[in-house]
Amino acid sequence: MSASRGSDLAVLVGATGDFGRAIARRLTGKGLTLLAVGRTGAALEALAGEIPGVVPCVADIAEDDAVPAIRSALTGPVRIAVHGPGLAAPGGVLEVDTGAMAASVNIKVGGMLRLARAVDGHLDRGSRLVGIGGHYGLEPTAYAAAAGVANAALFNVVRQLALALGPRGITAHSIAPGPADTARLSRVVANQAERRGVSIKTVIDELGEESAIGGLVDPAQVAWAIAMLLDPEAEAMTGSTLMIDGGRRKGLP
């Protein structure tokens, strides 16, 4: 299935999760046709039935075959391409599986590069590339090793893309959400609570205490930030990392 010929496009990797749905609603609300990229056709079709303007594209961003699969589905200029797949590599730095660590970097960094190469021929002056990482990439912790390393590497490669594409008027941006109120976080919290022998509420409360505003991030807040990058004024932010973390980051700058 392909988008309507000539229409302005948004491309979103990781569209079927909680973040993805919020982003899909926000970008289609801007009048863009959304090419939703994911591994599971049924989930993508369900999303297309839920949100008008969504076009499914089955591709595994962890594999190089994703580049021609995405490229062949593009039928117009790409205004924004967002890379936001989740990671499933639990464990702290002392026990994380090293293969899982490498796979996480492949998904976050390799996936970002595959997306950029897939859409490159459809980018115009003012187009945006966006990588969604996480605050652990800037604020390391001993208990989220893969997320910290993969997101730190993503932030670096986004800066490199900004430098490489800037002369063409194309900008690249990172988004770093804090812990968000999603189904994925619920699973992580449940696992942590069981491992530590404490209640789920205890873990949730601890996460809230890390925030300056005493709460979790809402996926809609992340979607707002991504849509904001479509504004012409956002070009001055190229290469930077936008923190949507409720004030969790303590380090400077």
Secondary structure, 3 states (H helix, E strand, C coil): CCCCCCCCEEEEECCCCHHHHHHHHHHHHCCCEEEEEECCHHHHHHHHHHCCCEEEEECCCCCCCHHHHHHHHCCCCEEEEEECCCCCCCCCCCCCCHHHHHHHHHHHHHHHHHHHHHHHHHEEEEEEEEEECCHHHCCCCCCCHHHHHHHHHHHHHHHHHHHHHHHHCCEEEEEEECCECCHHHHHHHHHHHHHHCCCHHHHHHHHHHCCCCCCCECHHHHHHHHHHCCCHHHHHHCCCEEEECCCCCCCCC
